[in-house]
Structures are given as C-alpha cells and as structure tokens.
Amino acid sequence: MQTIDAITARRSVKRFTNRPIRRDEIEPLLELAVLAPNHRLTEPWRFYILGPEARYGYGLALGERKAKKQPNADAARTLRDAVAEEHRALPCMIVVAVVDNENPEIREEDYAATMMAIENLALAAVDRGLGTHLKTGGVMRDPAARLAAGVKDNERIVAVVNLGEPAEVPPVKNRQPATTVTTWVP
C-alpha cells in the first residue's frame, strides 16, 4: 500500500471483529512506530499491550468515572460493569505513554514524537488490514487506570490505541480543505 493510500484509508474504527490480534502482528507495528521523528533521540515512547484482565481493569477505571455521572446507583453499577466488559472484549489495547522529562522543551518534543509514533502505528495497521481507534481523556491520569496498565511513575499516558480487525469501516468525515487553515507568510 502506498503511504498516501494508508493516510486516506485511515479511520477511527469503533467496532472490531472478535479475532484476537497476535503478538506477531503487533510487534512489527511497534517497530514502525519507533521510527517516528524524535529530536535528540530520547526515544520517549513506551507501549503497554494490555491482556484481557488488564483491559478489564482499565475499563473498570473508565467505567467508574462514567458511573459517577449517573444519578441512580444501579444504573451506575451497570454502566461501570458494561464499560469494563467492553474493554476486556477488545481484540487489542495498547496504552501509549511518554517518559516525563523535567525540561519543558524536551517534554513538548517528546510528546510530539510519541504522537507521531502513534500515527506511524495507525498507518502501518491500515497497511495490514487492521483498524485503530485513538482514545484520550482524563482517565489517563486516573491512578486505577495507570495501575491496570502498569505505567511507571515517571511516565504519562498520552493515548490508548484500540487495535483490531475492523467489523466495519466508518465513512469519510467531511473536513475543511487545508487552504482554509493555511496562511502563506511572505
């Protein structure tokens, strides 16, 4: 597949088949992820591949956060458990973290490099017929989610990448042309 084809084919896949994604399918994607541009070669990215129980634990942390918004205790418990089970059922879940650096400039560079590594992973997945869904949010700072993922104290979760064989590929969403957000400065 040509790079341009992978870029135009990439979508946020929300529904996957039940086929588990094997380690020998994940490792080549990670090898391509770490080829992302990285100023100073700090190689700040860290990848945590969560098994079913770790996915359940992460989902439980997310479910707890969602359940707090429910006025009814039974509905809250049902929601929490459903979110946890949905995460356990995912074919693959990759928690992507960045090593925190005390230097603010390096911290920003490392964050950008890690996000580029995620894009490499997503495009490589498309090339192999797989889909991804990038997830972010407040749960990434949640101690229970961090514990479930095994993230170290000196690392910050920047995204979760759900990976799998697409059950359906969403249609293209309309985006504004690049010309509307581009300024040519003389």
Summary of the structure (lengths in Angstrom):
residues: 186
radius of gyration: 17.8
end to end distance: 36.9
largest distance: 61.8
contacts: 529
relative contact order: 0.23
helix: 49%
strand: 17%
